[in-house]
Amino acid sequence: MVKLTMIARVTDGLPLAEGLDDGRDMQDAEFYKQQVKALFKNLSRGQNEASRMSIETGPYVFHYIIEGRVCYLTMCDRAYPKKLAFQYLEDLKNEFERGYENQIETAARPYAFIKFDTFIQRTKKLYQDTRTQRNISKLNDELYEVHQIMTRNVQEVLGVGEKLDQVSQMSSRLTSDTRVYADKARDLNRQALIKKWAPVAIVLGVVIVLFWLKGKIW
């Protein structure tokens, strides 16, 4: 069963459209949507160059197609036929290209093509029941094969991005720590100067006061 559907621009990971009703029957839908966004982020870095891939995550599987500058992704139950999932994505891709191909590069805000949800919902209904004659025919279609499409684990795919994020975070922490140490060093130097010259300043102050008093008396 199709659970989530999201479409994004590969060059920068900008989400372009998604199924608005998707995930309403899932308590952890937001968790998986965050994984999808992390995957789009990785794709924008060029870390996964396969144009078609399946990625296992918990009881579900992400399936995606990259065509030109766009990634079409859906999340299905593990038991859902892989062939149907990719044919569903092909239908989305063909319609999206027909309607928005010339606007993809200029889209400047997230979900610029949110109206595409109407087509997503209509198409998803056609693919929900794997036992319909239509879907059985698609499963038996020998012209569309998915055996060569790689299947990986989500930790393996997102791990590269997580490591890069960790390096970035470590770099930020080191920069912050360096500033803290520099501030502490300046404070210590200031305190050392005060300790060194404070007695001299006190003595000079006493001498000046004495001379001033002496002048007043005489």
C-alpha positions in Angstrom: 0.0 0.0 0.0 1.3 3.5 -0.9 1.9 5.5 2.3 3.7 8.7 1.2 4.5 10.4 -2.0 6.9 13.4 -2.4 8.5 15.1 -5.3 11.7 17.3 -5.0 14.2 19.1 -7.2 17.5 17.2 -7.1 19.9 20.1 -7.4 19.0 21.6 -4.0 16.4 19.2 -2.4 13.6 21.8 -2.7 10.3 19.9 -2.2 8.0 20.6 -5.1 4.8 18.6 -4.4 3.5 15.9 -2.1 0.4 13.9 -1.3 -1.4 16.1 1.1 -3.5 13.3 2.6 -0.5 10.9 2.9 0.4 9.6 6.3 -2.8 10.4 8.1 -3.2 6.7 9.1 0.4 6.6 10.4 1.4 7.8 13.9 5.1 8.1 12.8 4.5 9.8 9.4 6.5 12.8 10.4 9.6 10.6 11.2 9.5 9.1 7.8 9.0 12.5 6.1 12.1 13.7 7.9 14.0 10.7 6.4 12.7 11.6 3.0 14.0 15.2 3.4 17.4 13.9 4.6 17.5 11.6 1.5 16.7 14.6 -0.8 19.5 16.5 0.9 21.9 13.7 0.2 20.8 13.6 -3.4 21.4 17.3 -3.8 25.0 16.6 -2.7 25.3 14.0 -5.4 25.9 11.1 -3.0 23.5 8.7 -4.5 23.6 8.8 -8.3 21.5 5.8 -9.1 18.5 7.0 -11.0 16.3 4.3 -9.5 16.6 2.8 -6.1 14.6 1.1 -3.3 15.6 1.9 0.4 14.3 -0.2 3.3 13.3 1.7 6.4 11.5 -0.1 9.2 8.4 -1.8 8.0 8.4 0.3 4.8 10.4 0.8 1.6 11.2 4.1 -0.1 11.2 3.8 -3.9 12.5 6.7 -6.0 13.0 7.7 -9.6 15.4 10.5 -10.7 14.6 12.0 -14.1 16.4 15.1 -15.1 16.3 17.5 -12.2 13.5 15.9 -10.3 13.2 13.0 -7.8 9.9 11.2 -7.5 9.6 9.2 -4.3 7.0 7.0 -2.7 7.0 5.0 0.5 5.1 1.7 0.6 4.6 -1.3 2.8 7.4 -3.9 2.4 4.8 -6.4 1.0 3.7 -4.0 -1.7 5.0 -5.1 -5.2 8.1 -3.3 -6.3 7.0 -3.3 -9.9 3.7 -1.5 -9.1 5.6 1.1 -6.9 7.9 2.1 -9.8 5.0 2.1 -12.4 3.2 4.4 -10.0 6.2 6.7 -10.0 6.5 6.5 -13.8 2.8 7.7 -14.1 3.6 10.6 -11.7 6.8 11.5 -13.6 5.0 11.6 -17.0 2.2 13.8 -15.8 4.5 16.1 -13.8 6.8 16.6 -16.8 3.8 17.3 -19.0 2.5 20.0 -16.7 5.5 21.6 -15.1 8.7 20.7 -17.0 9.4 24.3 -18.0 8.8 25.7 -14.4 11.0 23.3 -12.4 14.2 25.3 -12.6 12.5 28.6 -11.7 10.5 27.3 -8.7 11.7 29.4 -5.7 9.5 28.3 -2.8 8.7 24.9 -1.3 5.7 23.1 -2.7 5.3 25.4 -5.6 3.3 22.7 -7.4 1.1 21.6 -4.5 -1.9 21.5 -6.9 -0.3 18.3 -8.3 -1.7 16.6 -5.2 -5.0 16.1 -7.1 -3.2 13.9 -9.6 -1.2 12.1 -6.9 -4.4 11.2 -5.0 -6.2 10.1 -8.1 -3.3 7.9 -9.3 -2.6 6.5 -5.8 -6.2 5.1 -5.6 -5.6 3.2 -8.8 -2.5 1.5 -7.3 -3.8 0.8 -3.8 -5.5 -2.6 -4.4 -2.9 -4.9 -6.0 -5.7 -7.4 -6.8 -7.5 -5.3 -9.4 -7.3 -6.6 -13.0 -5.5 -3.4 -14.0 -2.7 -3.9 -11.5 -2.5 -7.7 -12.1 -1.9 -6.9 -15.7 0.9 -4.4 -14.8 2.5 -7.0 -12.6 2.5 -9.4 -15.5 3.9 -6.9 -17.9 7.3 -8.3 -18.9 8.2 -5.1 -20.7 8.7 -3.3 -17.4 11.2 -5.1 -15.1 12.7 -3.9 -11.8 15.1 -6.8 -11.0 18.1 -4.6 -11.7 17.0 -1.8 -9.3 19.2 -1.8 -6.2 17.8 -2.2 -2.7 19.7 -0.6 0.2 19.1 0.1 3.9 18.2 3.7 5.0 21.0 3.7 7.6 23.5 2.9 4.9 22.2 5.5 2.5 21.8 8.3 5.0 24.9 7.4 7.0 27.2 9.3 4.6 25.2 12.5 5.1 25.0 12.0 8.8 28.8 11.7 9.0 29.2 14.9 7.0 26.7 16.6 9.3 28.7 15.4 12.3 32.0 16.8 10.8 30.2 20.1 10.2 28.9 20.1 13.8 32.4 19.3 15.1 33.9 22.1 13.1 31.3 24.5 14.5 32.0 23.3 18.0 35.8 23.7 17.5 35.3 27.3 16.2 33.0 28.1 19.2 35.5 26.5 21.7 38.4 28.5 20.1 36.5 31.7 20.7 35.8 30.7 24.3 39.5 29.9 24.9 40.6 33.2 23.3 38.3 35.1 25.6 39.6 33.2 28.6 43.2 33.9 27.6 42.4 37.7 27.3 40.8 37.6 30.8 43.8 35.8 32.3 46.3 38.2 30.7 44.2 41.1 32.0 44.2 39.6 35.5 48.0 39.0 35.3 48.6 42.6 34.4 46.4 43.9 37.2 48.3 41.7 39.7 51.7 42.9 38.4 51.0 46.6 38.4 48.4 47.1 41.1 51.0 47.2 43.9 53.1 49.8 42.0 50.0 51.9 41.3 49.0 51.8 45.0 52.5 52.9 46.1 52.5 55.7 43.5 49.1 56.8 44.7 50.2 56.9 48.3 53.4 58.9 47.4 51.3 61.4 45.4 48.8 61.8 48.3 51.7 62.4 50.7 53.3 65.0 48.5 49.9 66.7 48.1 49.3 66.7 51.9 52.8 68.0 52.5 52.2 70.9 50.1 49.0 71.7 51.9 50.6 71.7 55.4 53.6 73.8 54.4 
